[in-house]
Amino acid sequence: MATGQRKDPFSAFNFQVQIDGVTVAGFSECSGLVAETEIIDYRNGNEDITKRRLPGLKKYNNIVLKRGFTNTKDLWNWRKTVMDGKTQRQAGSIVLLDEARQPALRWNFSEGWAAKLEGPTLNAKNNEVAIETLEIVHEGLEMA
């Protein structure tokens, strides 16, 4: 008989996207929560043939969000500021929710801006939901 409390993994479909603390839209997919450090190979000329590996620059993947297309223009207006040369950098969060829809994990990004907004693929032969894709470039990612 088990005596410990059961801890199930979180469901990947249960998340919210917040920009400047406001939940902006319901998204069906989120990818790109990646923080990476480049590797610098180094060796002094008087050392043996083994190289040293040092940490280099930090880099972050773009966050890619997909949602069903709606008639709100909030994301388009954010993207348009970049196209108009007036980039509006914002902080935001991807919030993973537990079964009770309470925040369980949070990935905070900083200095984000809308690099790409892709409208839906339209095809009269399909009966699928029209999906809009937003790509956010940012300069920092932390898990809280």
N, C-alpha and C positions, 0 to 999 in steps of 0.2 A: 504494500500500500504506500502510495506516494505521500510524503509529508511536506514537501516544499510547495510554494505557490507556483502555479503554471504561468509561464511567460511566453505567449505566442508572438511571432514576428508581426510587424505592422503591415497593413495592406498598402500596396503601392498606389492604388487608385484614390486614396483618401487624403487629398492635399489641397492647400490653398496657396495663392500667389498674392503677396502684398507688396505694394509699392508706396513708399513713404507712409507705412502703417495702415494703409487702406486696402482692403481686399478688392482687387480690380476686376476680376472675371473668374469664371469657372473654367479651368483648363482640363483637358483629357489626358495630356501627356507633358512630361517635363524631363529634359535630359541636359547634360552638360555640367552637372555639379561636380566639377573636377578641379582640384588644386594640385599642381605639379611643380617640382623643382628640377631645373635642368642639371645635368651632370657634367662636370668639368674633369676631363682626364688630365693628369699632371704627372711629370716625372723629371727629377733632376738628372742631369747628364752623368753624375758620378754614382747613381744608384743602380741596383740590379734591374732586371728587365720587367719587374712588376710596377705597374702604374698606380698612382694614388687616384682616388675618386673624391672630388670635392663638390659641395653643393654650389650651384650657380643661381641664376635668376629664377624667381617664382613666376609661374604663368598659370592662367586660368582659362578654361574653355568657355566659349559663349554658352549662355543658358538658352535652350531652345524650348519654347512653349507652344503647344497646339491646343486649339479649342474649336468648338463649333462656331461657325460664323454667325454673328449677331449684328443688329443694326446700330449698336453703340459705336461712337467714333473716338472714344478715349484713347485707345491704342494707336489709331491712325494719327490723331493729333500729336501724340508724343513722338511718333516717327517723323511727322512732318516738321517738327522743330529742328530735327537733325538735317533734313533735306533743305530747310531754309537757312542753314548755317548758324542756328541759335541753339546748339545742343543743350538739352536740359538733363543734366546728370542727376540721378536719384538713387537713393538706397532702397533696398527691398529685401524680401524674405520669401523663401519657399518653406511652407509650414506643413509637415507631415502630421496628420491627425490620428488619434487612436480610435477605437471602436465607438467611443462615446462622443466623437467629433471634438475632442479636446486636444490642444497642441501637445505633441509628444517629442518631436525633434524640429529644429529650425536651422536652415541654412541662410545666413545673412550675406547679401552682396552689397558692395559699395561702389559709388561712382558709376552706376549703370546707365546706359543709354540705348535706345532702340536702333540697332544697326540694320535690321531687315524686317520687313513685314510682308508676308506672302499671302495673297488672297487665295481663295479656294480653287481647286481644280473643278471645273464645271463639265459635266458629261450627262447628256440627256438619257443615256442608256443605263445609268446607275441610279439607285435609290438611296445612296449613302448621304450622310450628313456632310455639308460643306465645311471643310476644315481650314482655319486660318492659322498661320504660323508666325510667331514673333521670336526674333533672335535678339538677345540682350548681351551687349559687351559690358564687361565690368572690370574693376581693378582690385578686387579683393573678395575672398570668400571665407567665411568662418562658420563653424557649426556650434550652435548654442543650445 
